[in-house]
Amino acid sequence: MLSPKKTRYRKAQKGRIHGNAKGYTSLNFGAYGMKAQAAGRITARQIEASRRAITRYMKRAGRVWVTVFPDVPVSTKPAEVRMGKGKGSPEYWMCRVKPGRVMFELDGVDETTAREAIRLGAAKLPIPVRFIQRHSGGMA
């Protein structure tokens, strides 16, 4: 599972996810990709489940790039604990995803395989996503 090696602060505030993605809104590595359509919090477990679903369908042919990284700690208090007494301990990692952000990229497979792999990977995520592809057109 993905998690940072070191962090500046052990606990983070929840925060809000406003606006659209500033960077990484187009494909950089692969020919096909998965783009977020809404803002949301994606956990490390969800990223890994999505990656596994994609690579399993592709039968390890081609290549997959994961372009999001869970770098925000989420803390929770134990079950049946009274309110107060400070913030809970960090339990898992998540990343904030804004609309327009490319989360996965694929290459080395045909379009129908890529579409189905992205569809299966998208089922593991809590936000709506869109299949995108690199346009190989140009000046004639």
Secondary structure in CASP SS format (residue, H / E / C, confidence):
PFRMAT SS
TARGET T0000
AUTHOR 0000-0000-0000
METHOD secondary structure of the structure
MODEL  1
M C 1.00
L C 1.00
S C 1.00
P C 1.00
K C 1.00
K C 1.00
T C 1.00
R C 1.00
Y C 1.00
R C 1.00
K C 1.00
A C 1.00
Q C 1.00
K C 1.00
G C 1.00
R C 1.00
I C 1.00
H C 1.00
G C 1.00
N C 1.00
A C 1.00
K C 1.00
G C 1.00
Y C 1.00
T C 1.00
S C 1.00
L C 1.00
N C 1.00
F C 1.00
G C 1.00
A C 1.00
Y E 1.00
G E 1.00
M E 1.00
K E 1.00
A E 1.00
Q C 1.00
A C 1.00
A C 1.00
G E 1.00
R E 1.00
I E 1.00
T E 1.00
A H 1.00
R H 1.00
Q H 1.00
I H 1.00
E H 1.00
A H 1.00
S H 1.00
R H 1.00
R H 1.00
A H 1.00
I H 1.00
T H 1.00
R H 1.00
Y H 1.00
M C 1.00
K C 1.00
R C 1.00
A C 1.00
G C 1.00
R E 1.00
V E 1.00
W E 1.00
V E 1.00
T C 1.00
V C 1.00
F C 1.00
P C 1.00
D C 1.00
V E 1.00
P E 1.00
V E 1.00
S E 1.00
T E 1.00
K C 1.00
P C 1.00
A C 1.00
E C 1.00
V C 1.00
R C 1.00
M C 1.00
G C 1.00
K C 1.00
G C 1.00
K C 1.00
G C 1.00
S E 1.00
P E 1.00
E E 1.00
Y E 1.00
W E 1.00
M E 1.00
C E 1.00
R E 1.00
V E 1.00
K C 1.00
P C 1.00
G C 1.00
R C 1.00
V E 1.00
M E 1.00
F E 1.00
E E 1.00
L E 1.00
D E 1.00
G C 1.00
V C 1.00
D C 1.00
E H 1.00
T H 1.00
T H 1.00
A H 1.00
R H 1.00
E H 1.00
A H 1.00
I H 1.00
R H 1.00
L H 1.00
G H 1.00
A H 1.00
A C 1.00
K C 1.00
L C 1.00
P C 1.00
I C 1.00
P C 1.00
V E 1.00
R E 1.00
F E 1.00
I E 1.00
Q E 1.00
R C 1.00
H C 1.00
S C 1.00
G C 1.00
G C 1.00
M C 1.00
A C 1.00
END
